[in-house]
Amino acid sequence: MIRITKLHLILMMLVVIASGAFLFQMYQENLHAREEAARLSAEHALMDAEKNKQEILFKQEKLARNAVAIAGEYWSLYNDQGRDVSVGQATLHKAKENFKQKNFETAYDLSAQAIDELREAPLPDVYHIVRHGENLWRIAAKPEYFHNGTKWRLIYEANKTMIRNPRRIFPRQKLLIPLRKKTG
């Protein structure tokens, strides 16, 4: 039989303690490595989220800038036509202010609203002063009006209170030309 002495017991205890210390150190290193990996993963996720946020913000800014520019073009076009663009102009101004303050979604929405308001802006009244030899047919056929003499009835209907007989109009009469229906 093998005899176990105190020396053997001490040696076995030292081996068990050394093994435990080694395993504890390995556990600590593994735990530290997992914590570092989790921290790096969280940092990458935050960086990706920030990058996505910046991309979305850039796209919103681009959309809002384009919408404000298009609304400005509508304003310019309809203002040149002599339409009453005051309501759309006020909304466009609000859109520009929101864009400056980096409220891109609001700027985009206000630009769309301004475009709708500008489209609804009424046309100015167009009048024609009758010259010697003109009749409703010739006036309607003019390129600046209808290009079509058969539209003379539109002029007659718009001026019924002034014209008793559509075949008889007089020089210097001021006739309303209903080019397009006014809104509002």
Contact map, one row per residue, 1 for C-alpha under 8 A:
1110000000000000000000000000000000000000000000000000000000000000000000000000000000000000000000000000000000000000000000000000000000000000000000000000000000000000000000000000000000000000
1111000000000000000000000000000000000000000000000000000000000000000000000000000000000000000000000000000000000000000000000000000000000000000000000000000000000000000000000000000000000000
1111100000000000000000000000000000000000000000000000000000000000000000000000000000000000000000000000000000000000000000000000000000000000000000000000000000000000000000000000000000000000
0111111110000000000000000000000000000000000000000000000000000000000000000000000000000000000000000000000000000000000000000000000000000000000000000000000000000000000000000000000000000000
0011111110000000000000000000000000000000000000000000000000000000000000000000000000000000000000000000000000000000000000000000000000000000000000000000000000000000000000000000000000000000
0001111111000000000000000000000000000000000000000000000000000000000000000000000000000000000000000000000000000000000000000000000000000000000000000000000000000000000000000000000000000000
0001111111100000000000000000000000000000000000000000000000000000000000000000000000000000000000000000000000000000000000000000000000000000000000000000000000000000000000000000000000000000
0001111111110000000000000000000000000000000000000000000000000000000000000000000000000000000000000000000000000000000000000000000000000000000000000000000000000000000000000000000000000000
0001111111111000000000000000000000000000000000000000000000000000000000000000000000000000000000000000000000000000000000000000000000000000000000000000000000000000000000000000000000000000
0000011111111100000000000000000000000000000000000000000000000000000000000000000000000000000000000000000000000000000000000000000000000000000000000000000000000000000000000000000000000000
0000001111111110000000000000000000000000000000000000000000000000000000000000000000000000000000000000000000000000000000000000000000000000000000000000000000000000000000000000000000000000
0000000111111111000000000000000000000000000000000000000000000000000000000000000000000000000000000000000000000000000000000000000000000000000000000000000000000000000000000000000000000000
0000000011111111100000000000000000000000000000000000000000000000000000000000000000000000000000000000000000000000000000000000000000000000000000000000000000000000000000000000000000000000
0000000001111111110000000000000000000000000000000000000000000000000000000000000000000000000000000000000000000000000000000000000000000000000000000000000000000000000000000000000000000000
0000000000111111111000000000000000000000000000000000000000000000000000000000000000000000000000000000000000000000000000000000000000000000000000000000000000000000000000000000000000000000
0000000000011111111100000000000000000000000000000000000000000000000000000000000000000000000000000000000000000000000000000000000000000000000000000000000000000000000000000000000000000000
0000000000001111111110000000000000000000000000000000000000000000000000000000000000000000000000000000000000000000000000000000000000000000000000000000000000000000000000000000000000000000
0000000000000111111111000000000000000000000000000000000000000000000000000000000000000000000000000000000000000000000000000000000000000000000000000000000000000000000000000000000000000000
0000000000000011111111100000000000000000000000000000000000000000000000000000000000000000000000000000000000000000000000000000000000000000000000000000000000000000000000000000000000000000
0000000000000001111111110000000000000000000000000000000000000000000000000000000000000000000000000000000000000000000000000000000000000000000000000000000000000000000000000000000000000000
0000000000000000111111111000000000000000000000000000000000000000000000000000000000000000000000000000000000000000000000000000000000000000000000000000000000000000000000000000000000000000
0000000000000000011111111100000000000000000000000000000000000000000000000000000000000000000000000000000000000000000000000000000000000000000000000000000000000000000000000000000000000000
0000000000000000001111111110000000000000000000000000000000000000000000000000000000000000000000000000000000000000000000000000000000000000000000000000000000000000000000000000000000000000
0000000000000000000111111111000000000000000000000000000000000000000000000000000000000000000000000000000000000000000000000000000000000000000000000000000000000000000000000000000000000000
0000000000000000000011111111100000000000000000000000000000000000000000000000000000000000000000000000000000000000000000000000000000000000000000000000000000000000000000000000000000000000
0000000000000000000001111111110000000000000000000000000000000000000000000000000000000000000000000000000000000000000000000000000000000000000000000000000000000000000000000000000000000000
0000000000000000000000111111111000000000000000000000000000000000000000000000000000000000000000000000000000000000000000000000000000000000000000000000000000000000000000000000000000000000
0000000000000000000000011111111100000000000000000000000000000000000000000000000000000000000000000000000000000000000000000000000000000000000000000000000000000000000000000000000000000000
0000000000000000000000001111111110000000000000000000000000000000000000000000000000000000000000000000000000000000000000000000000000000000000000000000000000000000000000000000000000000000
0000000000000000000000000111111111000000000000000000000000000000000000000000000000000000000000000000000000000000000000000000000000000000000000000000000000000000000000000000000000000000
0000000000000000000000000011111111100000000000000000000000000000000000000000000000000000000000000000000000000000000000000000000000000000000000000000000000000000000000000000000000000000
0000000000000000000000000001111111110000000000000000000000000000000000000000000000000000000000000000000000000000000000000000000000000000000000000000000000000000000000000000000000000000
0000000000000000000000000000111111111000000000000000000000000000000000000000000000000000000000000000000000000000000000000000000000000000000000000000000000000000000000000000000000000000
0000000000000000000000000000011111111100000000000000000000000000000000000000000000000000000000000000000000000000000000000000000000000000000000000000000000000000000000000000000000000000
0000000000000000000000000000001111111110000000000000000000000000000000000000000000000000000000000000000000000000000000000000000000000000000000000000000000000000000000000000000000000000
0000000000000000000000000000000111111111000000000000000000000000000000000000000000000000000000000000000000000000000000000000000000000000000000000000000000000000000000000000000000000000
0000000000000000000000000000000011111111100000000000000000000000000000000000000000000000000000000000000000000000000000000000000000000000000000000000000000000000000000000000000000000000
0000000000000000000000000000000001111111110000000000000000000000000000000000000000000000000000000000000000000000000000000000000000000000000000000000000000000000000000000000000000000000
0000000000000000000000000000000000111111111000000000000000000000000000000000000000000000000000000000000000000000000000000000000000000000000000000000000000000000000000000000000000000000
0000000000000000000000000000000000011111111100000000000000000000000000000000000000000000000000000000000000000000000000000000000000000000000000000000000000000000000000000000000000000000
0000000000000000000000000000000000001111111110000000000000000000000000000000000000000000000000000000000000000000000000000000000000000000000000000000000000000000000000000000000000000000
0000000000000000000000000000000000000111111111000000000000000000000000000000000000000000000000000000000000000000000000000000000000000000000000000000000000000000000000000000000000000000
0000000000000000000000000000000000000011111111100000000000000000000000000000000000000000000000000000000000000000000000000000000000000000000000000000000000000000000000000000000000000000
0000000000000000000000000000000000000001111111110000000000000000000000000000000000000000000000000000000000000000000000000000000000000000000000000000000000000000000000000000000000000000
0000000000000000000000000000000000000000111111111000000000000000000000000000000000000000000000000000000000000000000000000000000000000000000000000000000000000000000000000000000000000000
0000000000000000000000000000000000000000011111111100000000000000000000000000000000000000000000000000000000000000000000000000000000000000000000000000000000000000000000000000000000000000
0000000000000000000000000000000000000000001111111110000000000000000000000000000000000000000000000000000000000000000000000000000000000000000000000000000000000000000000000000000000000000
0000000000000000000000000000000000000000000111111111000000000000000000000000000000000000000000000000000000000000000000000000000000000000000000000000000000000000000000000000000000000000
0000000000000000000000000000000000000000000011111111100000000000000000000000000000000000000000000000000000000000000000000000000000000000000000000000000000000000000000000000000000000000
0000000000000000000000000000000000000000000001111111110000000000000000000000000000000000000000000000000000000000000000000000000000000000000000000000000000000000000000000000000000000000
0000000000000000000000000000000000000000000000111111111000000000000000000000000000000000000000000000000000000000000000000000000000000000000000000000000000000000000000000000000000000000
0000000000000000000000000000000000000000000000011111111100000000000000000000000000000000000000000000000000000000000000000000000000000000000000000000000000000000000000000000000000000000
0000000000000000000000000000000000000000000000001111111110000000000000000000000000000000000000000000000000000000000000000000000000000000000000000000000000000000000000000000000000000000
0000000000000000000000000000000000000000000000000111111111000000000000000000000000000000000000000000000000000000000000000000000000000000000000000000000000000000000000000000000000000000
0000000000000000000000000000000000000000000000000011111111100000000000000000000000000000000000000000000000000000000000000000000000000000000000000000000000000000000000000000000000000000
0000000000000000000000000000000000000000000000000001111111110000000000000000000000000000000000000000000000000000000000000000000000000000000000000000000000000000000000000000000000000000
0000000000000000000000000000000000000000000000000000111111111000000000000000000000000000000000000000000000000000000000000000000000000000000000000000000000000000000000000000000000000000
0000000000000000000000000000000000000000000000000000011111111100000000000000000000000000000000000000000000000000000000000000000000000000000000000000000000000000000000000000000000000000
0000000000000000000000000000000000000000000000000000001111111110000000000000000000000000000000000000000000000000000000000000000000000000000000000000000000000000000000000000000000000000
0000000000000000000000000000000000000000000000000000000111111111000000000000000000000000000000000000000110000000000000000000000000000000000000000000000000000000000000000000000000000000
0000000000000000000000000000000000000000000000000000000011111111100000000000000000000000000000000010010100000000000000000000000000000000000000000000000000000000000000000000000000000000
0000000000000000000000000000000000000000000000000000000001111111110000000000000000000000000000000000000000000000000000000000000000000000000000000000000000000000000000000000000000000000
0000000000000000000000000000000000000000000000000000000000111111111000000000000000000000000000000000000000010000000000000000000000000000000000000000000000000000000000000000000000000000
0000000000000000000000000000000000000000000000000000000000011111111100000000000000000000000000000010000110110010000000000000000000000000000000000000000000000000000000000000000000000000
0000000000000000000000000000000000000000000000000000000000001111111110000000000000000000000000000010000000010000000000000000000000000000000000000000000000000000000000000000000000000000
0000000000000000000000000000000000000000000000000000000000000111111111000000000000000000000000000000000000000000000000000000000000000000000000000000000000000000000000000000000000000000
0000000000000000000000000000000000000000000000000000000000000011111111100000000000000000000000000000000000010011000000000000000000000000000000000000000000000000000000000000000000000000
0000000000000000000000000000000000000000000000000000000000000001111111110000000000000000000100110000000000110010000000000000000000000000000000000000000000000000000000000000000000000000
0000000000000000000000000000000000000000000000000000000000000000111111111000000000000000000000000000000000000000000000000000000000000000000000000000000000000000000000000000000000000000
0000000000000000000000000000000000000000000000000000000000000000011111111100000000000000000000000000000000000000000000000000000000000000000000000000000000000000000000000000000000000000
0000000000000000000000000000000000000000000000000000000000000000001111111110000000000000000100000000000000000011011000000000000000000000000000000000000000000000000000000000000000000000
0000000000000000000000000000000000000000000000000000000000000000000111111111000000000000000100000000000000000000000000000000000000000000000000000000000000000000000000000000000000000000
0000000000000000000000000000000000000000000000000000000000000000000011111111100000000000000000000000000000000000000000000000000000000000000000000000000000000000000000000000000000000000
0000000000000000000000000000000000000000000000000000000000000000000001111111110000000000000000000000000000000000001001100000000000000000000000000000000000000000000000000000000000000000
0000000000000000000000000000000000000000000000000000000000000000000000111111111000001001100000000000000000000000001001000000000000000000000000000000000000000000000000000000000000000000
0000000000000000000000000000000000000000000000000000000000000000000000011111111100000000000000000000000000000000000000000000000000000000000000000000000000000000000000000000000000000000
0000000000000000000000000000000000000000000000000000000000000000000000001111111110000000000000000000000000000000000000000000000000000000000000000000000000000000000000000000000000000000
0000000000000000000000000000000000000000000000000000000000000000000000000111111111101000000000000000000000000000000001001000000000000000000000000000000000000000000000000000000000000000
0000000000000000000000000000000000000000000000000000000000000000000000000011111111111000000000000000000000000000000000000000000000000000000000000000000000000000000000000000000000000000
0000000000000000000000000000000000000000000000000000000000000000000000000001111111100000000000000000000000000000000000000000000000000000000000000000000000000000000000000000000000000000
0000000000000000000000000000000000000000000000000000000000000000000000000000111111100000000000000000000000000000000000000010000000000000000000000000000000000000000000000000000000000000
0000000000000000000000000000000000000000000000000000000000000000000000000000011111110000000000000000000000000000000000000011000000000000000000000000000000000000000000000000000000000000
0000000000000000000000000000000000000000000000000000000000000000000000000000011111111000000000000000000000000000000000001111000000000000000000000000000000000000000000000000000000000000
0000000000000000000000000000000000000000000000000000000000000000000000000000001001111110000000000000000000000000000000001111000000000000000000000000000000000000000000000000000000000000
0000000000000000000000000000000000000000000000000000000000000000000000000010011000111111100000000000000000000000000001001000000000000000000000000000000000000000000000000000000000000000
0000000000000000000000000000000000000000000000000000000000000000000000000000000000011111110000000000000000000000000000000000000000000000000000000000000000000000000000000000000000000000
0000000000000000000000000000000000000000000000000000000000000000000000000000000000011111111000000000000000000000010011000000000000000000000000000000000000000000000000000000000000000000
0000000000000000000000000000000000000000000000000000000000000000000000000010000000001111111100000000000000000000111111001000000000000000000000000000000000000000000000000000000000000000
0000000000000000000000000000000000000000000000000000000000000000000000000010000000001111111110000000000000000000010001000000000000000000000000000000000000000000000000000000000000000000
0000000000000000000000000000000000000000000000000000000000000000000000000000000000000111111111000000000000000000000000000000000000000000000000000000000000000000000000000000000000000000
0000000000000000000000000000000000000000000000000000000000000000000000000000000000000011111111100000000000000110110000000000000000000000000000000000000000000000000000000000000000000000
0000000000000000000000000000000000000000000000000000000000000000000100110000000000000001111111110000000000000110010000000000000000000000000000000000000000000000000000000000000000000000
0000000000000000000000000000000000000000000000000000000000000000000000000000000000000000111111111000000000000000000000000000000000000000000000000000000000000000000000000000000000000000
0000000000000000000000000000000000000000000000000000000000000000000000000000000000000000011111111100000000100100000000000000000000000000000000000000000000000000000000000000000000000000
0000000000000000000000000000000000000000000000000000000000000000000100000000000000000000001111111110000001111110000000000000000000000000000000000000000000000000000000000000000000000000
0000000000000000000000000000000000000000000000000000000000000000000100000000000000000000000111111111000000100000000000000000000000000000000000000000000000000000000000000000000000000000
0000000000000000000000000000000000000000000000000000000000000000000000000000000000000000000011111111100000100000000000000000000000000000000000000000000000000000000000000000000000000000
0000000000000000000000000000000000000000000000000000000000000000000000000000000000000000000001111111111101100000000000000000000000000000000000000000000000000000000000000000000000000000
0000000000000000000000000000000000000000000000000000000000001001100000000000000000000000000000111111111101100000000000000000000000000000000000000000000000000000000000000000000000000000
0000000000000000000000000000000000000000000000000000000000000000000000000000000000000000000000011111111000000000000000000000000000000000000000000000000000000000000000000000000000000000
0000000000000000000000000000000000000000000000000000000000000000000000000000000000000000000000001111111000000000000000000000000000000000000000000000000000000000000000000000000000000000
0000000000000000000000000000000000000000000000000000000000001000000000000000000000000000000000000111111100000000000000000000000000000000000000000000000000000000000000000000000000000000
0000000000000000000000000000000000000000000000000000000000000000000000000000000000000000000000000111111111100000000000000000000000000000000000000000000000000000000000000000000000000000
0000000000000000000000000000000000000000000000000000000000011001000000000000000000000000000000000110011111110000000000000000000000000000000000000000000000000000000000000000000000000000
0000000000000000000000000000000000000000000000000000000000010001000000000000000000000000000000000000001111111000000000000000000000000000000000000000000000000000000000000000000000000000
0000000000000000000000000000000000000000000000000000000000000000000000000000000000000000000000100110001111111100000000000000000000000000000000000000000000000000000000000000000000000000
0000000000000000000000000000000000000000000000000000000000000001000100000000000000000000000001111110001111111110000000000000000000000000000000000000000000000000000000000000000000000000
0000000000000000000000000000000000000000000000000000000000000011101100000000000000000000000000100000000111111111000000000000000000000000000000000000000000000000000000000000000000000000
0000000000000000000000000000000000000000000000000000000000000000000000000000000000000000000000100000000011111111100000000000000000000000000000000000000000000000000000000000000000000000
0000000000000000000000000000000000000000000000000000000000000000000000000000000000000000001101100000000001111111110000000000000000000000000000000000000000000000000000000000000000000000
0000000000000000000000000000000000000000000000000000000000000001001100100000000000000000001100100000000000111111111000000000000000000000000000000000000000000000000000000000000000000000
0000000000000000000000000000000000000000000000000000000000000000001000100000000000000000000000000000000000011111111100000000000000000000000000000000000000000000000000000000000000000000
0000000000000000000000000000000000000000000000000000000000000000000000000000000000000001001000000000000000001111111110000000000000000000000000000000000000000000000000000000000000000000
0000000000000000000000000000000000000000000000000000000000000000000000100000000000000011101100000000000000000111111111000000000000000000000000000000000000000000000000000000000000000000
0000000000000000000000000000000000000000000000000000000000000000000000100110000000000001000000000000000000000011111111100000000000000000000000000000000000000000000000000000000000000000
0000000000000000000000000000000000000000000000000000000000000000000000000000000000000001000000000000000000000001111111110000000000000000000000000000000000000000000000000000000000000000
0000000000000000000000000000000000000000000000000000000000000000000000000000000000000011000000000000000000000000111111111000000000000000000000000000000000000000000000000000000000000000
0000000000000000000000000000000000000000000000000000000000000000000000000110010000001011100000000000000000000000011111111000000000000000000000000000000000000000000000000000000000000000
0000000000000000000000000000000000000000000000000000000000000000000000000100000000000000000000000000000000000000001111111000000000000000000000000000000000000000000000000000000000000000
0000000000000000000000000000000000000000000000000000000000000000000000000000000000000000000000000000000000000000000111111100000000000000000000000000000000000000000000000000000000000011
0000000000000000000000000000000000000000000000000000000000000000000000000000010000111001000000000000000000000000000011111110000000000000000000000000000000000000000000000000000000000010
0000000000000000000000000000000000000000000000000000000000000000000000000000000000110000000000000000000000000000000000011111000000000000000000000000000000000000000000000000000000000111
0000000000000000000000000000000000000000000000000000000000000000000000000000000011110000000000000000000000000000000000001111100000000000000000000000000000000000000000000000000000010100
0000000000000000000000000000000000000000000000000000000000000000000000000000000001110000000000000000000000000000000000000111110000000000000000000000000000000000000000000000000000000000
0000000000000000000000000000000000000000000000000000000000000000000000000000000000000000000000000000000000000000000000000011111000000000000000000000000000000000000000000000000111000000
0000000000000000000000000000000000000000000000000000000000000000000000000000000000000000000000000000000000000000000000000001111100000000000000000000000000000000000000000000000111100000
0000000000000000000000000000000000000000000000000000000000000000000000000000000000000000000000000000000000000000000000000000111110000000000000000000000000000000000000000000011110000000
0000000000000000000000000000000000000000000000000000000000000000000000000000000000000000000000000000000000000000000000000000011111000000000000000000000000000000000000000000011110000000
0000000000000000000000000000000000000000000000000000000000000000000000000000000000000000000000000000000000000000000000000000001111100000000000000000000000000000000000000011111000000000
0000000000000000000000000000000000000000000000000000000000000000000000000000000000000000000000000000000000000000000000000000000111110100000000000000000000000000000000001111111000000000
0000000000000000000000000000000000000000000000000000000000000000000000000000000000000000000000000000000000000000000000000000000011111100000000000000000000000000000000000111000000000000
0000000000000000000000000000000000000000000000000000000000000000000000000000000000000000000000000000000000000000000000000000000001111100000000000000000000000000000000000110000000000000
0000000000000000000000000000000000000000000000000000000000000000000000000000000000000000000000000000000000000000000000000000000000111110000000000000000000000000000000000000000000000000
0000000000000000000000000000000000000000000000000000000000000000000000000000000000000000000000000000000000000000000000000000000001111111011000000000000000000000000000001000000000000000
0000000000000000000000000000000000000000000000000000000000000000000000000000000000000000000000000000000000000000000000000000000000001111111000000000000000000000000000111000000000000000
0000000000000000000000000000000000000000000000000000000000000000000000000000000000000000000000000000000000000000000000000000000000000111111100000000100110110000000001101000000000000000
0000000000000000000000000000000000000000000000000000000000000000000000000000000000000000000000000000000000000000000000000000000000000011111110000000111100000000000000000000000000000000
0000000000000000000000000000000000000000000000000000000000000000000000000000000000000000000000000000000000000000000000000000000000000111111111000000100000000000000000000000000000000000
0000000000000000000000000000000000000000000000000000000000000000000000000000000000000000000000000000000000000000000000000000000000000111111111001000100100000000000000000000000000000000
0000000000000000000000000000000000000000000000000000000000000000000000000000000000000000000000000000000000000000000000000000000000000001111111001111111100100000000000000000000000000000
0000000000000000000000000000000000000000000000000000000000000000000000000000000000000000000000000000000000000000000000000000000000000000111111101111111000000000000000000000000000000000
0000000000000000000000000000000000000000000000000000000000000000000000000000000000000000000000000000000000000000000000000000000000000000011111111111100000000000000000000000000000000000
0000000000000000000000000000000000000000000000000000000000000000000000000000000000000000000000000000000000000000000000000000000000000000000011111110000000000000000000000000000000000000
0000000000000000000000000000000000000000000000000000000000000000000000000000000000000000000000000000000000000000000000000000000000000000000001111110000000000000000000000000000000000000
0000000000000000000000000000000000000000000000000000000000000000000000000000000000000000000000000000000000000000000000000000000000000000001111111110000000000000000000000000000010100000
0000000000000000000000000000000000000000000000000000000000000000000000000000000000000000000000000000000000000000000000000000000000000000000111111111101000000000000000000000000000100000
0000000000000000000000000000000000000000000000000000000000000000000000000000000000000000000000000000000000000000000000000000000000000000000111111111100000000000000000000000000000000000
0000000000000000000000000000000000000000000000000000000000000000000000000000000000000000000000000000000000000000000000000000000000000000000111000111111000000000000000000000000000000000
0000000000000000000000000000000000000000000000000000000000000000000000000000000000000000000000000000000000000000000000000000000000000001111111000111111100000000000000000000000000000000
0000000000000000000000000000000000000000000000000000000000000000000000000000000000000000000000000000000000000000000000000000000000000000100110000001111110000000000000000000000000000000
0000000000000000000000000000000000000000000000000000000000000000000000000000000000000000000000000000000000000000000000000000000000000000100110000101111111100000000000000000000000000000
0000000000000000000000000000000000000000000000000000000000000000000000000000000000000000000000000000000000000000000000000000000000000001101100000000111111110000000000000000000000000000
0000000000000000000000000000000000000000000000000000000000000000000000000000000000000000000000000000000000000000000000000000000000000001000000000000011111111000000000000000000000000000
0000000000000000000000000000000000000000000000000000000000000000000000000000000000000000000000000000000000000000000000000000000000000000000000000000001111111100000000000000000011000000
0000000000000000000000000000000000000000000000000000000000000000000000000000000000000000000000000000000000000000000000000000000000000001000100000000001111111110000000000000001111000000
0000000000000000000000000000000000000000000000000000000000000000000000000000000000000000000000000000000000000000000000000000000000000001000000000000000111111111001001000000000000000000
0000000000000000000000000000000000000000000000000000000000000000000000000000000000000000000000000000000000000000000000000000000000000000000000000000000011111111000000000000000000000000
0000000000000000000000000000000000000000000000000000000000000000000000000000000000000000000000000000000000000000000000000000000000000000000000000000000001111111000000000000000111000000
0000000000000000000000000000000000000000000000000000000000000000000000000000000000000000000000000000000000000000000000000000000000000000000000000000000000111111111000000000001100000000
0000000000000000000000000000000000000000000000000000000000000000000000000000000000000000000000000000000000000000000000000000000000000000000000000000000000011111111100000000000000000000
0000000000000000000000000000000000000000000000000000000000000000000000000000000000000000000000000000000000000000000000000000000000000000000000000000000000000011111100000000000000000000
0000000000000000000000000000000000000000000000000000000000000000000000000000000000000000000000000000000000000000000000000000000000000000000000000000000000000011111100000000000000000000
0000000000000000000000000000000000000000000000000000000000000000000000000000000000000000000000000000000000000000000000000000000000000000000000000000000000010011111111011000000000000000
0000000000000000000000000000000000000000000000000000000000000000000000000000000000000000000000000000000000000000000000000000000000000000000000000000000000000001111111010000000000000000
0000000000000000000000000000000000000000000000000000000000000000000000000000000000000000000000000000000000000000000000000000000000000000000000000000000000000000001111111000000000000000
0000000000000000000000000000000000000000000000000000000000000000000000000000000000000000000000000000000000000000000000000000000000000001000000000000000000010000001111111000000000000000
0000000000000000000000000000000000000000000000000000000000000000000000000000000000000000000000000000000000000000000000000000000000000011000000000000000000000000000011111000000000000000
0000000000000000000000000000000000000000000000000000000000000000000000000000000000000000000000000000000000000000000000000000000000000010000000000000000000000000001111111100000000000000
0000000000000000000000000000000000000000000000000000000000000000000000000000000000000000000000000000000000000000000000000000000001000111000000000000000000000000001011111110100000000000
0000000000000000000000000000000000000000000000000000000000000000000000000000000000000000000000000000000000000000000000000000000001110000000000000000000000000000000000011111100000000000
0000000000000000000000000000000000000000000000000000000000000000000000000000000000000000000000000000000000000000000000000000000011110000000000000000000000000000000000001111100000000000
0000000000000000000000000000000000000000000000000000000000000000000000000000000000000000000000000000000000000000000000000000000011100000000000000000000000000000000000000111110000000000
0000000000000000000000000000000000000000000000000000000000000000000000000000000000000000000000000000000000000000000000000000000011000000000000000000000000000000000000001111111000000000
0000000000000000000000000000000000000000000000000000000000000000000000000000000000000000000000000000000000000000000000000000001111000000000000000000000000000000000000000001111100000000
0000000000000000000000000000000000000000000000000000000000000000000000000000000000000000000000000000000000000000000000000000001111000000000000000000000000100010000000000000111110000000
0000000000000000000000000000000000000000000000000000000000000000000000000000000000000000000000000000000000000000000000000000111100000000000000000000000000100110000000000000011111000000
0000000000000000000000000000000000000000000000000000000000000000000000000000000000000000000000000000000000000000000000000000111100000000000000001000000001100100000000000000001111100000
0000000000000000000000000000000000000000000000000000000000000000000000000000000000000000000000000000000000000000000000000000110000000000000000000000000001100100000000000000000111111000
0000000000000000000000000000000000000000000000000000000000000000000000000000000000000000000000000000000000000000000000000000010000000000000000001100000000000000000000000000000011111000
0000000000000000000000000000000000000000000000000000000000000000000000000000000000000000000000000000000000000000000000000010000000000000000000000000000000000000000000000000000001111100
0000000000000000000000000000000000000000000000000000000000000000000000000000000000000000000000000000000000000000000000000000000000000000000000000000000000000000000000000000000001111110
0000000000000000000000000000000000000000000000000000000000000000000000000000000000000000000000000000000000000000000000000110000000000000000000000000000000000000000000000000000000011111
0000000000000000000000000000000000000000000000000000000000000000000000000000000000000000000000000000000000000000000000011100000000000000000000000000000000000000000000000000000000001111
0000000000000000000000000000000000000000000000000000000000000000000000000000000000000000000000000000000000000000000000010100000000000000000000000000000000000000000000000000000000000111
